[in-house]
Amino acid sequence: MQKLTNKEEEIMHILWKLEKAFVKDVLAEIKEDKPHYNTLSTIIRNLEDKGYVSYNAYGKTHQYFPIIEKEIYRKRFFNNAIDNYFNSSYKNVVSFFAKEEKISIEELKEIITLIEQKK
């Protein structure tokens, strides 16, 4: 699975949300920094080339749909981030969020409870 650019990832989130969409449908979902229709069409074709989307053809018009599930992408994204930024350590991830005050003691207790229930 090839890495996505930020814009490609944004488009994938829209396609996961819509499930099936024409370029104009995707364009309508973009709130900020709307690309030109042709630029967006190129981005979606790049996603097709990378193996993330496919399409149904209706004459010259294509309706695109994701062929990579969001959950599969999410797992790969997080695994890569943890490997690259946290030395493959989930402890380092949790420590980072605790130091940045992005996770509360209550949330940490919930995580511990989930882990204990899995054992």
C-alpha positions in Angstrom: 0.0 0.0 0.0 1.6 3.3 -1.1 1.6 6.3 1.2 -1.0 9.0 0.6 -0.4 12.7 0.4 -2.4 14.9 2.8 -4.8 15.8 0.0 -5.2 12.2 -1.1 -6.0 11.2 2.4 -8.6 14.0 2.7 -10.2 12.7 -0.5 -10.2 9.1 0.8 -12.0 10.2 4.0 -14.7 11.8 1.8 -15.0 8.6 -0.3 -15.2 6.4 2.8 -18.0 8.7 4.0 -19.9 8.7 0.7 -19.1 5.1 -0.2 -19.7 5.9 -3.9 -19.2 9.3 -5.6 -18.7 11.1 -8.8 -15.9 13.8 -8.8 -18.6 16.5 -8.5 -19.9 14.8 -5.3 -16.4 14.8 -3.8 -15.9 18.4 -4.7 -19.1 19.4 -3.0 -17.8 17.8 0.3 -14.6 19.8 0.3 -15.1 22.8 2.6 -11.7 24.6 2.4 -9.1 25.0 -0.3 -11.4 23.5 -3.0 -9.3 22.3 -5.9 -10.3 22.8 -9.5 -12.5 20.0 -10.8 -9.7 18.7 -13.1 -7.2 18.8 -10.2 -9.5 16.7 -8.1 -10.1 14.3 -10.9 -6.3 13.8 -11.2 -6.0 13.2 -7.4 -8.8 10.6 -7.6 -7.1 8.9 -10.6 -3.9 8.9 -8.6 -5.8 7.1 -5.8 -6.9 4.6 -8.3 -3.3 4.1 -9.5 -2.2 3.5 -5.9 -4.9 0.9 -5.5 -7.1 2.7 -3.1 -10.2 3.3 -5.3 -11.9 1.8 -8.3 -14.8 3.0 -10.4 -17.9 2.1 -12.3 -18.0 3.7 -15.7 -21.2 5.3 -17.0 -20.2 6.4 -20.5 -17.4 8.9 -20.0 -18.3 9.5 -16.4 -16.8 7.5 -13.5 -18.4 6.8 -10.1 -15.5 6.1 -7.7 -15.6 3.9 -4.6 -12.9 2.9 -2.0 -11.4 -0.6 -2.3 -9.3 -0.2 0.8 -11.3 -0.2 4.0 -10.9 2.7 6.4 -10.0 0.4 9.3 -7.2 -1.3 7.3 -5.8 2.1 6.4 -6.1 3.4 10.0 -4.2 0.3 11.3 -1.4 0.8 8.8 -1.2 4.6 9.4 -1.0 4.1 13.2 1.5 1.3 12.9 3.7 3.4 10.7 3.4 6.4 13.0 4.2 4.3 16.1 7.2 2.7 14.3 8.6 6.0 12.9 7.9 8.4 15.8 7.7 6.2 19.0 10.4 3.5 18.4 7.6 0.9 17.9 6.5 1.4 21.5 2.9 1.8 22.5 4.1 2.8 26.0 5.9 5.7 24.4 2.7 6.7 22.6 0.7 6.7 25.8 3.5 8.6 27.6 3.6 11.2 24.9 -0.2 11.8 25.2 0.0 11.9 29.0 2.9 14.5 28.9 1.0 16.6 26.4 -2.0 16.4 28.6 -4.1 14.9 25.8 -5.3 11.9 27.9 -6.8 12.0 31.3 -6.3 9.7 34.3 -9.9 8.5 33.8 -9.1 7.5 30.2 -5.9 5.7 31.2 -8.0 3.8 33.8 -10.4 2.8 31.1 -7.6 1.6 28.9 -6.2 -0.5 31.8 -9.6 -2.0 32.3 -9.9 -2.9 28.7 -6.5 -4.5 28.7 -7.4 -6.5 31.9 -10.6 -7.7 30.4 -8.7 -9.1 27.3 -6.5 -11.2 29.5 
